[in-house]
Amino acid sequence: MKSGGSPRRARANSIRSMPLFFSGRFFLVFGLVSAGLLPTYFVYPGALWMPLAVNGIILMAALVDFVIGASPKKIVVERPLPFPLAVDRSHEIQLEIANRTGQPVSLTIRDDFPEQCRAESYPVKGIVRPGSGARLAYRLTPLERGNGEFGDAHFWVLGRLGLVWKHGKTPAARTMKFYPGLALIERHRLRLSRPQGLDPIRSLVRKGVGSEFDSLREYSFGDDSRLIHWGTTARKGKPVVRVNRLERSQTVFVVLDAGRMMTARVLGRTKLDYGLDAALLLAYAALEIGDKVGLMVVGQDIQAFLAPSSGPGQFGRILDATYALAPKLEEPRFYRALSDLSAKLKRRALVVIFTDLIDERSSEGLLRYSMALIPRHLPLVVAMSDTEVVRIADGIPETMEDLYRQGVAAEMLERREKLIARLGSAGVMVLSTQPERISAAALDRYLEIKTKNRL
């Protein structure tokens, strides 16, 4: 989302272009003097010149304050931005101020941050000593993923008499990427962490449940006797068991629907937002475990494609390819996406398709070509249900209109169940859940597939 051309930003820029503002002290003094001298006009009608003269003196004092005050041109405000900036996570934005005026200055800084953000501890105020620098900070929380446009750093310097604010700015325009899913990943890392302080995502690789040999250790009560390593047991004279781990270097390929069905909103977010968060969490966990992860975004055309890789930087490439995605009112052409996928994937892969299932007509390409992936690959369709449709179907109608809406909702849910049954009967795994629960559900299903060695 870009905010530089909005009416609100335009009005703000026109106000900021003014060279000075009168301070609160000016209006206080001006008001008190006017209120104190105005009664003299009613007693002595010819004495109107007195309050006018005094107010003129105050205005002259403000002009003098503007002339003798510190020059904003000798003040520099820089904004080094942290990277990356994640949606729904609070970031500290530090402002570095250099004062080259030779006198202490009182500053008020109103940074030109993107409109899709919420600021705290703002505006920033502080006093900077002469010939020195200072750091002031505020907190910024991006609310939408995509591109954010930071403008110049605007500030106001209070005059020596405290009557005027002089405007200055430092060029600091910059475009930043607001990444989705990082706060979600952090929450899952904390939830899954272990007391020993080991890497929390890697703790998902539960030793003993996989098929790949990891190490040997002494037998403990409750260990599976089938894991006893008889050769080492005989040599050491005490039971020793194998420790397995989940098989690594397998392939997980994520297909993300960015078409019409993903434009629907649930709890203020599009289904694409929920699907993207779930896809990023799944990709992160798979890469941490050691699997290769690839990505494809499907609309009428292939909007993004990343070949499977487990190398350094793959998660960053996935973020860069998806952070600014927007769903479009067009039918996704799954036949283009899935028809030649087997040729592109040289090894057996878990193909996870994030989409929605509405009716057989709109999902025909998905049905046909996801089935065609079998048996070489293992397809998993992650379908987001519509919370509002379920609520209407399960509600108690009060009017004829409510009854009609309930009938339509029930028919939509019935068609959806038929689609899910058709996919399941063909061997395609289907995970149907509410959008707000999709991230955890998709991750759990992936780990279940890994632990059962289905891939």
N, C-alpha and C positions, 0 to 999 in steps of 0.2 A: 504494500500500500504506500503510495506516495502522497505527501501532504503539502508539498510546496506551493501548489496552485489553488488551494482552498480559499474561500472568501475570508474565513477567520484568520488565516495566516496573512492574507493580503492586508487586512485591517491592522493587524499587529505590526506589520512592517511599516505601514504608513505612520503609525503613532511613534514607532521607534526612530523614524527618520527625523523627528523633531530634535533640535540641538539642546533644548533645556526643558526642565519642568520646575515649577515652583514646589518647594518642599512643604511639609506639614507645618513647620515653624513659621514660614512666610504667611500662610493663610491664618494661622493662629494670631500672629502679631497684627496682621492687617485687619482681621475681624475685631480683635479687642480694641484697637485704636479707633476704628470706625464706630463701634458701639459706644465707646466712651466720649467721643467728640460730637457725635451726631445730635445729642440733645442741645448743644450750644446753638445750633441753627434755629431751634424753636424759641429759645430765649432771646437770641440776637440774630434775627434773620439775615443781617448783613455779614454774619461771621461764617458763612458757608465755606469761605476760602480756607478756614483753619483745618477742618478734616481733610479737604482736598489737598492742601499743602503737605500735611503730615503723611497722607497716603502716597503722595508723590515722592517724598523723602524715602519711604519704605521701598518703593519701586526702584529709586535710584540706588539704594543700598543693595537691592537684589542684583541690579546690573553690575555694580562694583564687585559683588561676590562672584558673579559669573566671569568677570575679567581677571580677577586676581586668583581665582581657584585653580587647582591643579589641572593641567592639560591632559585630557583623556588620550591624546596621541602618545603620551609617554608611559602609558599603562598597557600592558599586554596580558590578555587572558587566553590561555591555551587549554584545550580539552583533549587530553589523551584518552581514547576510549578503550575499555576492556574488550577482549574478544574471546569467545563469541558472546553475543547477547542472546539470551534465551527467553522465549515467551513465558510469561507468568512467573518469572523469577526476578527478584529485586537485585539491581546492580548499583554499586556505588560509582557515581560519575565524579571524578575529581577535576577541579578547575585550578590550574596553576597560574598564579598572578605574579607578574613582575612589575614592581613600582620603581620607576626611574624619574620621578618628579622632584625628588629632594625634600618632600614633606609627607607626613602621614596622610593617608586618604581613607575615607569611609566609602565603601563600595556596596552597591546592590546589583547583583548579577541575575539577569533573566535569560537563561540559555535558550536557544532556539532548537528545542528538541522535537522529535517527530510527534505528530498528533495522535498516533496509535499507541501512545505511552501514557503512563500515569506517574507523576512526580511527587516525591515526598521531601520534607525539609527544604521547601522551595517557596519563594525565591531565596537565593543565597546572599547572606550579608556578612560583612566583616571589615576589620580595619587592618590595613597593611602599612607597615613602617617604611620610611624612605630608604631607598637603596637596598631593599631586601625583597624577598619573595615570600609567598604564602600559598597554602593549599586550602581551598574550601571545597566542600562536597555536598552533593544532594543524591537522593536515591531515585532510580528510574526503573520502572517495570513495563516492558513491552507487553501489549495486550493482544497483538495480532502478528502472525508470522509474515514474512515478506521483506521488502526493502523499506528501510526507514531513512528519511532525509533529515539530517541535522543541518541547521543553518549556521549563521554567524553567532559568535558569543557577544551578546549585548550587555553593556554595563552602564551604570550611572555613578558619577563621582559627586559627593556632597561638597558644596563650597565651604570656605573657611568660616563664613558667618552662618552657615547652615540654612540659607534661604533658597538656594537653587540646587538642582541636580543637573550636572552636565553629562550629556550622552556620549558614549563611545562604543566602538565595536572592534572586535578582532576577527578577520576572515577565518572561518573554521568550518565551512560547508563540507559535508562529507556524507556519503551513503553507506549505511551499515546494514548488515544482514541480521534479521531476527529469526533465529532458528527455533523450530518446534521440537517438542518431545524431550528436551534435555532435562527439564524439571521432573517429568514423568520417569525418566531413566534413573535419576537420582533417588526418587522416592522408592523405586523398586530395589535399588542397590541397598538402601538403608533397611528395607524390610527383609531382605534376604541375607544380610551380613551375619557373620558368625562371631562369637565372643573372642575367638583367638585372633581376630584382626586380619584374617586372611582375606584375599580379594573376594568381595561379596558375590559378584556375578560368577566367578569361577567356583564358588562354593556350590553352585548348582550342579557341577559335575560330580555327582555323588559316587565316590569310589565303591566298587563292588557291584554296581548295577549295570555296568557296561560290558562290552565284549573285548575291549582292547587292554592288553596287559600294561600295568603301571609299575608295580613293585611287589615286594614280599614283606610280610610282617608276621609276628607270632600270633598264634590262634587266640582269640578271645571268646568268652562265652557268648553264644548266640550267633557266631559266624556259620555260614553255610558250609556243611561238610564237603560239598562238591567242589569248593574252592581250595581244598587242601592240596598243597604242592608236595607230593609224596617223596620225590627225590630229595628235596631239601629237608623234609621232615626226617627221613632216614639218616641223612648225613649229620644233622644237628641233634638228633635224639629227642626232639620236642616238636609238637605240631606247628607247622608254618603254612600260612594261607596266601593265595594270590590276591592282590588288590587290583581290581580292574577299574577302568574309567570309560566314560562315554567315548565312542569312536569319534575321532576328529578328521578334519580334511574332507568331510562330506560337503555336499552342495545344497544350499538353500537359495531358492530364487523367488523373489517377491514380485508379484504383478499387482499393480495398484490401478484401480478403475478411477478415472478422473472425468467421467461422463455425466449424463443427465441424472442418473439414479443417485449420484453422490452429492447433488446440490441440495437435497433435503436437509432441513435444519432440525436439530434435536438439542434442546437446552441451550439455544443460542449459538451453536456451532454446526458447521456442515458435516455431513457424514464423511466427506473427504478428510476433514480435520481429524476425526476420530481414527479413520483408517490409516492416515499418515503417522499419527502417534504410535499406533500399534505396530506398523511396519518398522518404524525406527527402533522401537524397543526390541522387537524380534531380531532385527539385523544386529543390533549391538550385542545382545546375548549370544547369538550364533558366532559372531566374530570373536568374542571373548572365550568361548568354548574352543574355538579353533577351526570352525567350519568356514567354507567359502560362501560368500553372499553376493548375489547379483540382484539387479532391479530393472523393472520395466514399468513405465507409466503409459496407460492406454486411454486414448480418446478415439476420435475418428482416425487419427494417425498415432504413431508411436511418438510420444512426447519426450521420452527419456529412455535410454538403455545403458546399463552398465553390466559388463561381463562379470561373472562370478570371480571373486578374488578374496583372499584372506590377508593380503599384504597390508603394510602400513598405509594409513591414509584412506582406506576403503570406506570407512564410516563417514569421514569428512566428504568424500566424493558423493556419497549417497545424500548427505545433508544438502550439499550445494545443488544437487539435481532436483531436489524436492521442496526446499523451504518456501519457494514462492509459487507453488502450484495453486491453481484456482480451477474448480470444477466448471465445466462448460455444458450448456444445454444441447448436447449432441449425443447420439447413440455410440457407445464404444464399439469399435470393430474388433472383437476378440478373435475373429478368424485371421486378421492380419497379425495379431500378437502371438497367438498360440499355434498357428498352423506350422510355422517353421521353427518353433521353439526347441523341438527335439533335436533338430539339426544343429542349433547353436549350443545346446548343452551336451557336451561330449560324454559326461558321466551322469549316472542316475542322480536325480535331484528331487528334493522336496519343493514343489511349486505351490506357493501360498498365494491365493488370489483374493484380494480384499475388494469386495463389491457388495451389491445388494441384489436380492432376488425379488422381483415384483410379479412378473408374469412370464409365461413361456415364450411369448413373441419377442419381448425385449431381451430375454436371456438365452435365446436360441443359439447364438454363436458361442456363448460361454458353455452351454450344455454340451454342444457337439464337440468342441475342440478341447475342453477339459477331459472329456471321456477319451479322446484320442491320445492323450498323454499316457494312458495306461497301456501296457504294464511297465514300459520302460522307466517312467517317472512316477512319483507319488504325489498326486494333486490333492490340495486341501483348499476348499472354498470357504472363506470366512465371510459370512453374510450378516450384515447388520440389520436387525429388526427395527421397526419404526415404533418407538415408545408411544407416540400419540395414537397410532392405529390400534395398538393393543389396548390402550386405555378406553378408546371408543367402543371396541368390540366387547370388552368386559363390563362396560358401564350399564346402568339402568336407564333406558330412554324415558324421557318425560314428555316429549312432544312427537308428533308425526315426523318432523324433520330429524329429530334425534334417532328415531327408529330407522329412517331411511339411511342415515349416516352409519348406524350400527350394522345394517345389512351390507352396505358397501365394504366396510372395514372387515367384516367376517368373511366376505368373499375374497378379499385381498389376502387375508391370512390363510384361507383354504388353498388358494392357488400357490401361495408360497410353500406350504407344506407339501403339496404335490411335487413341486420342483425339487425340494430337498429329498423327498423319497426317491424321485427318479435318479438324481445324482448318486444317492447312496446305493441303490440297486445296481448301478453300473460300476461301483467300486471307488467312486470319488468321495473322499472324506468331506464332511460339511460341518462347520462350526457356526451355529446360529446363536447370536447373543445380542444384548442391548448395546448400543454404541458406547455408552459410558463404561462398559465392562469389557470391551473388546480387547484392550491391550493386555490385561492380565490373562484373559481366557486364551488368546492366541499364543502367548508365551508358555502357558501351562501345557497346551496341546503339543507344541513343538518339543518341550522337554519329555512329555509322555512318549512321543514318537521315538525320540532318541533313546530313552531308557528301555523301551521294548524292542529296540534294534529293528524297527520297521523300515528304516531308510537304507 
